[in-house]
């Protein structure tokens, strides 16, 4: 899809619109004066309808944010279970059985308000979530895998469709 806009070239100027100080300059070459002509600007991005409140990237970021909370809970629970604090592990597992991790911020907010011990767990989860997102998550690998997955799935779906339609016509 191609999106374009027509903007008068006078609006695209990077220079100030102050008048020239010497009148001789304006009169020397009147044929060289610019006339405001519409300029067509090409936009290379696709318009995505139906995302009024947020862009697709913002929605993906929100899902990743919730996923980072899930990963942080898994990391903290593994640390607690292995040796750090088995009592806190049991408390976290009991809390997890009663609360959903679908909304990471709500989960952490509810965990903070449960008790002072739970507040310490919530703060640890927030700390791990931030550290994982900033330091350990492989963003380049995510992009590579997403491209690969889309290409492979599209190719597979098109191959299956061609097989189905070629057999039905025979």
C-alpha positions as CSV (number, residue, x, y, z in Angstrom):
1,X,0.0,0.0,0.0
2,X,1.2,3.5,-0.7
3,X,0.4,6.5,1.4
4,X,1.2,10.0,0.2
5,X,0.6,13.5,1.1
6,X,0.8,16.7,-0.9
7,X,2.5,19.6,0.9
8,X,3.4,22.9,-0.7
9,X,7.1,23.2,-1.1
10,X,7.1,26.5,0.8
11,X,6.2,24.6,3.9
12,X,9.2,22.3,3.5
13,X,11.8,25.1,3.8
14,X,14.5,24.6,6.4
15,X,15.3,28.3,6.3
16,X,13.5,31.2,8.1
17,X,10.8,33.1,6.2
18,X,12.4,36.5,7.0
19,X,12.3,38.9,4.1
20,X,15.6,39.6,2.4
21,X,17.2,42.9,3.5
22,X,18.4,44.1,0.2
23,X,15.8,45.0,-2.4
24,X,18.3,44.6,-5.2
25,X,18.4,40.9,-4.5
26,X,14.7,40.5,-5.0
27,X,14.7,42.4,-8.3
28,X,17.8,41.0,-9.9
29,X,16.3,37.7,-11.0
30,X,12.5,37.6,-10.8
31,X,12.4,34.5,-13.0
32,X,14.3,32.6,-10.3
33,X,11.8,33.2,-7.6
34,X,10.2,30.0,-6.2
35,X,6.5,29.6,-6.8
36,X,4.8,27.4,-4.2
37,X,4.2,24.1,-6.0
38,X,2.7,21.0,-4.4
39,X,5.3,18.4,-3.7
40,X,4.4,14.8,-3.4
41,X,6.0,13.0,-0.4
42,X,6.2,9.2,-0.4
43,X,5.6,7.4,2.9
44,X,7.1,3.9,3.1
45,X,5.1,2.7,6.2
46,X,1.8,0.8,6.0
47,X,-1.2,2.3,7.6
48,X,-2.7,-0.2,10.1
49,X,-6.4,0.4,10.7
50,X,-8.1,-0.6,13.9
51,X,-5.3,0.5,16.4
52,X,-6.9,3.8,17.4
53,X,-5.6,3.9,21.0
54,X,-2.1,2.5,20.3
55,X,0.2,1.5,17.5
56,X,0.9,-2.2,16.8
57,X,4.4,-1.6,18.2
58,X,2.9,-0.2,21.5
59,X,0.6,-3.3,21.8
60,X,3.6,-5.6,21.2
61,X,5.6,-3.6,23.8
62,X,2.8,-4.1,26.3
63,X,2.7,-7.8,25.7
64,X,6.5,-8.0,26.1
65,X,6.2,-6.0,29.3
66,X,3.8,-8.6,30.7
67,X,6.1,-11.4,29.4
68,X,9.1,-9.8,31.2
69,X,7.0,-9.9,34.4
70,X,6.3,-13.6,33.8
71,X,10.1,-14.3,33.2
72,X,11.0,-12.3,36.3
73,X,8.6,-14.3,38.4
74,X,10.1,-17.6,37.1
75,X,13.6,-16.4,37.8
76,X,12.8,-15.2,41.4
77,X,10.8,-18.4,42.1
78,X,13.7,-20.6,40.9
79,X,16.1,-18.6,43.1
80,X,13.9,-18.9,46.1
81,X,13.3,-22.6,45.6
82,X,16.9,-23.6,45.2
83,X,18.2,-22.2,48.4
84,X,17.6,-18.6,49.0
85,X,14.4,-18.7,51.0
86,X,12.0,-21.7,50.8
87,X,9.3,-20.0,52.9
88,X,9.2,-17.1,50.5
89,X,9.0,-19.6,47.6
90,X,5.9,-21.2,49.2
91,X,4.3,-17.7,49.7
92,X,5.0,-16.8,46.1
93,X,3.6,-20.0,44.8
94,X,0.4,-19.6,46.9
95,X,0.0,-16.1,45.7
96,X,0.5,-17.3,42.1
97,X,-2.3,-19.8,42.6
98,X,-4.7,-17.0,43.5
99,X,-3.6,-14.3,41.0
100,X,-3.2,-14.2,37.3
101,X,0.1,-13.1,35.6
102,X,-1.8,-11.9,32.5
103,X,-1.3,-8.3,33.6
104,X,2.2,-8.0,35.1
105,X,1.7,-4.6,36.7
106,X,-1.5,-5.6,38.4
107,X,0.1,-8.8,39.6
108,X,3.1,-6.8,41.1
109,X,0.7,-4.2,42.6
110,X,-1.4,-6.8,44.3
111,X,1.7,-8.6,45.5
112,X,3.0,-5.4,47.1
113,X,-0.2,-4.9,49.0
114,X,-0.5,-8.4,50.3
115,X,2.0,-8.1,53.2
116,X,5.4,-6.7,54.0
117,X,7.0,-10.0,53.1
118,X,5.2,-10.0,49.8
119,X,6.2,-6.4,49.2
120,X,9.9,-7.5,49.3
121,X,9.1,-10.3,46.8
122,X,7.3,-7.7,44.5
123,X,10.3,-5.3,44.7
124,X,12.6,-8.2,43.8
125,X,10.4,-9.1,40.8
126,X,10.4,-5.5,39.6
127,X,14.2,-5.4,39.9
128,X,14.7,-8.7,38.0
129,X,12.2,-7.6,35.3
130,X,14.1,-4.4,34.7
131,X,17.5,-6.1,34.6
132,X,16.3,-8.9,32.3
133,X,14.7,-6.4,29.9
134,X,17.8,-4.1,29.8
135,X,20.6,-6.6,30.0
136,X,19.7,-10.2,29.2
137,X,16.9,-10.2,26.6
138,X,18.3,-10.6,23.2
139,X,16.5,-8.0,21.1
140,X,18.4,-8.8,17.9
141,X,17.5,-12.5,18.2
142,X,13.8,-11.6,18.7
143,X,13.8,-9.6,15.5
144,X,15.6,-12.4,13.6
145,X,13.3,-15.1,15.0
146,X,10.1,-13.0,14.2
147,X,11.2,-12.5,10.6
148,X,12.1,-16.2,10.2
149,X,8.8,-17.3,11.8
150,X,6.7,-15.1,9.5
151,X,8.6,-16.2,6.4
152,X,8.4,-19.9,7.2
153,X,4.7,-19.8,8.2
154,X,3.7,-17.8,5.1
155,X,5.6,-20.1,2.9
156,X,4.1,-23.2,4.5
157,X,0.6,-21.8,4.3
158,X,1.0,-20.9,0.6
159,X,2.5,-24.3,-0.1
160,X,-0.4,-26.1,1.6
161,X,-3.0,-23.9,-0.3
162,X,-1.3,-24.7,-3.7
163,X,-1.3,-28.4,-2.8
164,X,-5.0,-28.3,-1.9
165,X,-6.1,-26.3,-4.9
166,X,-4.0,-28.3,-7.4
167,X,-5.4,-31.6,-6.2
168,X,-9.0,-30.4,-6.3
169,X,-8.7,-29.2,-9.9
170,X,-7.2,-32.5,-11.2
